[in-house]
Amino acid sequence: MAFGDNGPRKKTPFEKLTMIVVIVMIIVTIGGILFTALAGVTGM
């Protein structure tokens, strides 16, 4: 299962779950950075 393997194989539920978790983690990380920056600027 190498990268660039664009076959007709359907994703397993585990792969979908992993993608969702990764996306959520990225959103949370970006949100945390933005919140910290805003809090620093507004002096909260």
CNS distance restraints for C-alpha pairs under 8 A (distance, minus, plus):
assign (resid   1 and name CA) (resid   5 and name CA) 6.81 0.50 0.50
assign (resid  11 and name CA) (resid  15 and name CA) 6.00 0.50 0.50
assign (resid  11 and name CA) (resid  16 and name CA) 6.67 0.50 0.50
assign (resid  12 and name CA) (resid  16 and name CA) 6.51 0.50 0.50
assign (resid  13 and name CA) (resid  17 and name CA) 6.11 0.50 0.50
assign (resid  14 and name CA) (resid  18 and name CA) 6.11 0.50 0.50
assign (resid  15 and name CA) (resid  19 and name CA) 6.23 0.50 0.50
assign (resid  16 and name CA) (resid  20 and name CA) 6.25 0.50 0.50
assign (resid  17 and name CA) (resid  21 and name CA) 6.17 0.50 0.50
assign (resid  18 and name CA) (resid  22 and name CA) 6.16 0.50 0.50
assign (resid  19 and name CA) (resid  23 and name CA) 6.16 0.50 0.50
assign (resid  20 and name CA) (resid  24 and name CA) 6.11 0.50 0.50
assign (resid  21 and name CA) (resid  25 and name CA) 6.12 0.50 0.50
assign (resid  22 and name CA) (resid  26 and name CA) 6.26 0.50 0.50
assign (resid  23 and name CA) (resid  27 and name CA) 6.23 0.50 0.50
assign (resid  24 and name CA) (resid  28 and name CA) 6.10 0.50 0.50
assign (resid  25 and name CA) (resid  29 and name CA) 6.03 0.50 0.50
assign (resid  26 and name CA) (resid  30 and name CA) 6.17 0.50 0.50
assign (resid  27 and name CA) (resid  31 and name CA) 5.96 0.50 0.50
assign (resid  28 and name CA) (resid  32 and name CA) 6.02 0.50 0.50
assign (resid  29 and name CA) (resid  33 and name CA) 6.32 0.50 0.50
assign (resid  30 and name CA) (resid  34 and name CA) 6.17 0.50 0.50
assign (resid  31 and name CA) (resid  35 and name CA) 5.97 0.50 0.50
assign (resid  32 and name CA) (resid  36 and name CA) 6.08 0.50 0.50
assign (resid  33 and name CA) (resid  37 and name CA) 6.19 0.50 0.50
assign (resid  34 and name CA) (resid  38 and name CA) 6.06 0.50 0.50
assign (resid  35 and name CA) (resid  39 and name CA) 5.93 0.50 0.50
assign (resid  36 and name CA) (resid  40 and name CA) 6.08 0.50 0.50
assign (resid  37 and name CA) (resid  41 and name CA) 6.22 0.50 0.50
assign (resid  38 and name CA) (resid  42 and name CA) 6.01 0.50 0.50
assign (resid  39 and name CA) (resid  43 and name CA) 5.78 0.50 0.50
assign (resid  39 and name CA) (resid  44 and name CA) 5.06 0.50 0.50
assign (resid  40 and name CA) (resid  44 and name CA) 6.65 0.50 0.50
